[in-house]
Amino acid sequence: MGNNIESVPIYCKLTLTIKEAAEYSNIGINKIDSMLRMPNCPFVLYIGAKKLVKRKEFENYISQNAIL
């Protein structure tokens, strides 16, 4: 048996790491980290000290706050 670990595509995940969210949205890691530190951030999920990004809420936030 080999190491044939299948990964879940980002668009199917419920939560993303900061690095995955940066790749998915083309927003920098530092900017996403500062967004996650906003008071009452609607798309942050804390698992202990780890911060995860709720993908659907993040997408909604980006689409509602995008400057065109």
C-alpha atoms as a printed R data frame, in Angstrom:
   type eleno elety resid chain resno       x      y      z
1  ATOM     1    CA   MET     A     1   0.000  0.000  0.000
2  ATOM     2    CA   GLY     A     2   1.237  3.449 -0.893
3  ATOM     3    CA   ASN     A     3   0.551  6.862  0.520
4  ATOM     4    CA   ASN     A     4  -2.453  7.609 -1.660
5  ATOM     5    CA   ILE     A     5  -4.111 10.229  0.542
6  ATOM     6    CA   GLU     A     6  -6.878 12.049 -1.273
7  ATOM     7    CA   SER     A     7  -7.382 15.652 -0.266
8  ATOM     8    CA   VAL     A     8 -10.695 17.438 -0.278
9  ATOM     9    CA   PRO     A     9 -10.907 20.321 -2.793
10 ATOM    10    CA   ILE     A    10 -10.985 23.748 -1.138
11 ATOM    11    CA   TYR     A    11 -14.430 24.582 -2.548
12 ATOM    12    CA   CYS     A    12 -15.869 21.513 -0.732
13 ATOM    13    CA   LYS     A    13 -14.403 22.299  2.689
14 ATOM    14    CA   LEU     A    14 -16.479 23.932  5.416
15 ATOM    15    CA   THR     A    15 -13.477 25.603  7.043
16 ATOM    16    CA   LEU     A    16 -10.145 26.744  5.666
17 ATOM    17    CA   THR     A    17  -6.782 27.497  7.184
18 ATOM    18    CA   ILE     A    18  -5.506 31.031  6.731
19 ATOM    19    CA   LYS     A    19  -3.137 29.790  4.025
20 ATOM    20    CA   GLU     A    20  -5.960 28.003  2.165
21 ATOM    21    CA   ALA     A    21  -8.190 31.088  2.453
22 ATOM    22    CA   ALA     A    22  -5.392 33.228  1.008
23 ATOM    23    CA   GLU     A    23  -4.949 30.873 -1.948
24 ATOM    24    CA   TYR     A    24  -8.715 30.615 -2.474
25 ATOM    25    CA   SER     A    25  -9.405 34.358 -2.369
26 ATOM    26    CA   ASN     A    26  -6.112 35.793 -3.646
27 ATOM    27    CA   ILE     A    27  -5.931 37.939 -0.500
28 ATOM    28    CA   GLY     A    28  -2.691 37.995  1.469
29 ATOM    29    CA   ILE     A    29  -2.178 35.938  4.605
30 ATOM    30    CA   ASN     A    30  -1.489 39.021  6.740
31 ATOM    31    CA   LYS     A    31  -4.663 40.768  5.520
32 ATOM    32    CA   ILE     A    32  -6.803 37.698  6.241
33 ATOM    33    CA   ASP     A    33  -5.233 37.379  9.690
34 ATOM    34    CA   SER     A    34  -6.057 41.021 10.443
35 ATOM    35    CA   MET     A    35  -9.627 40.491  9.167
36 ATOM    36    CA   LEU     A    36  -9.990 37.514 11.526
37 ATOM    37    CA   ARG     A    37  -8.985 39.750 14.449
38 ATOM    38    CA   MET     A    38 -11.841 42.210 13.756
39 ATOM    39    CA   PRO     A    39 -14.397 42.412 16.561
40 ATOM    40    CA   ASN     A    40 -17.390 40.162 15.807
41 ATOM    41    CA   CYS     A    41 -15.761 38.757 12.656
42 ATOM    42    CA   PRO     A    42 -18.533 36.673 11.033
43 ATOM    43    CA   PHE     A    43 -16.219 34.095  9.452
44 ATOM    44    CA   VAL     A    44 -13.721 33.155 12.175
45 ATOM    45    CA   LEU     A    45 -13.911 29.840 14.028
46 ATOM    46    CA   TYR     A    46 -11.633 29.262 17.016
47 ATOM    47    CA   ILE     A    47 -10.502 25.713 17.748
48 ATOM    48    CA   GLY     A    48  -8.425 26.275 20.851
49 ATOM    49    CA   ALA     A    49  -5.815 28.835 19.797
50 ATOM    50    CA   LYS     A    50  -6.160 27.924 16.113
51 ATOM    51    CA   LYS     A    51  -8.146 30.240 13.849
52 ATOM    52    CA   LEU     A    52 -10.068 28.759 10.934
53 ATOM    53    CA   VAL     A    53 -12.045 30.553  8.233
54 ATOM    54    CA   LYS     A    54 -15.675 29.568  7.657
55 ATOM    55    CA   ARG     A    55 -15.648 29.343  3.855
56 ATOM    56    CA   LYS     A    56 -19.279 30.229  3.040
57 ATOM    57    CA   GLU     A    57 -19.366 33.160  5.478
58 ATOM    58    CA   PHE     A    58 -16.009 34.340  4.107
59 ATOM    59    CA   GLU     A    59 -17.349 34.218  0.539
60 ATOM    60    CA   ASN     A    60 -20.454 36.181  1.583
61 ATOM    61    CA   TYR     A    61 -18.349 38.768  3.402
62 ATOM    62    CA   ILE     A    62 -16.075 39.236  0.383
63 ATOM    63    CA   SER     A    63 -18.980 39.550 -2.055
64 ATOM    64    CA   GLN     A    64 -20.854 42.047  0.159
65 ATOM    65    CA   ASN     A    65 -17.800 44.192  0.895
66 ATOM    66    CA   ALA     A    66 -16.100 44.133 -2.502
67 ATOM    67    CA   ILE     A    67 -15.392 47.500 -4.003
68 ATOM    68    CA   LEU     A    68 -16.042 47.394 -7.720
